[in-house]
């Protein structure tokens, strides 16, 4: 009997071991959380080009949000690993054997080859050349647009100065105001005599400026000392921005109340985006909130869907969910009959493109100008020396270089934390939004006279309906 | 060819024995508790909780040998079973108890084949040991997520149960594994019996295909507490 028990116990243990050993273990993957003064996660990537490539490859594999989309263009990221690992290994060997340093152009060429097929509009990589501690920069969208889009040109500052003193009454802005910081325009407001109201935003940073409670100058002086100068500059710009925005907003309310609003022009050319909450101060200030519950009107304000990641797998996607933008909470006029024209160009990107998309979904919205940049997927906040990775467990990896200066980590990858899809399931990365009325910017006219043919086309559309 | 002939003759010779054994058929139903086995890697505040579900099925059993109070048989089931799980995060922002909170409802069609050993007469105890194959029929999800920076949250919501499309490159819809069960049966009439069984399905194949350079398998561990009604011929 004892013998039988012994054999049975042995057999059970053997069976149990066999059952447990039948499952495969997963490979360990490093954390991409970057915390100031803690670069331990990037040690291997700091010691060799091979280690750096492996870390970049894995970081992309785990965090990049649209691998399924890239595969439609024939990109196999696993194949990239097998093809390029020996090349980076050879770089290390070459440097070790012959002390032949790797040049920036060599490194840039390699990473351009690897990364330029990617389509995400926000994505870029800053990679440290381990031999000379300088940075190599690769941005696939920029490479692609420069090569394939004749309308894509370097961003140029467009001013509406001509219209502030135009002799032609139809082109004269009767009211005008603006806010600047260090000569950079933040916001411009203008009103034409026939009830057309104009707003230009050069970047989307309104929410912070509109909602911040600023301390008094004396409080800033006492708390910050010499550093108070910049804070006061920002505070003054923010307060002025708030004032200019309110002029635009109340002019629309006033004209609409009197039945004299003819149309609204929102100039988002060269606006590279910003906070998604800014929606409420632009298109969201013209749309209707849900009158009953105060919740968002999903039919109008859902531009599309978001898909976030749920794991380290390239295809670990959670289901797509609607992405809602906030409507301005104060009771306001709903602009649903008067035309809303958004001016856009190849440097209209990110949040500014979402505003274009919102206008496109409105029956009275039109886009005039040229095709937008094509960068829709959202980025999490990513300030230098701030660890944001655990907020999403996806998105940007490494320490973001500031003003082109070296970062703490041997690379930085600017990756959205989610993928954006339109309501009909399309990805617009590197595609952008086609304007309803395509008008190339007449640079010659602008340089010689200060006239802006795209803005004038918007005025013409509002006035004639054509 | 010679071997096949011998095997065929042996099979024919064993038929009278099979015919002399005892058949039973029946239906089962119960509840499941699934544990999703996944390596979270560095995603420390992601949690995967067990999910409850249901199971229903039919079975056939052939008892081919009786020795004293012991009976040995072979049993095959065909059942539908849910292998659900929950995924959530809870350390994202103030005022939110769960920043990500999803329940996944996975429906499987399973075919377990087991050796059955039971002991007793009218009141029996039994164990089942065997293998199973399962096919992942559908995957639905319900829940919400809230993402983005602390200042500017992007909230997304799935209030209704939504279908999750299978990804042919990622999802391994066939699952194979081992099964073990223990239970008791009461034969309350000449041809009828009821039983209660606790089962454990151990998936040995990953729910995810090996599509990446990085190996990251995920498995199902499923318990089922089920009751059944048998007709004994």
Interface residues (C-beta under 8 A of the other chain):
Chain A: X19 X22 X23 X24 X25 X26 X27 X28 X29 X30 X31 X32 X33 X57 X58 X61 X62 X68 X71 X78 X81 X82 X207 X208 X275 X276 X277 X306 X308 X310 X311 X312 X313 X314 X315 X316 X318 X319 X321 X322 X323 X324 X378 X380 X381 X388 X390 X391 X392 X393 X417 X418
Chain B: X37 X38 X39 X40 X41 X42 X43 X44 X45 X46 X87 X91 X92 X100 X102 X141 X144 X145 X147 X148 X149 X150 X151 X152 X154 X155 X156 X157 X158 X162 X164 X167 X169 X170 X178 X202 X204 X206 X208 X211 X212 X213 X214 X215 X216 X217 X219
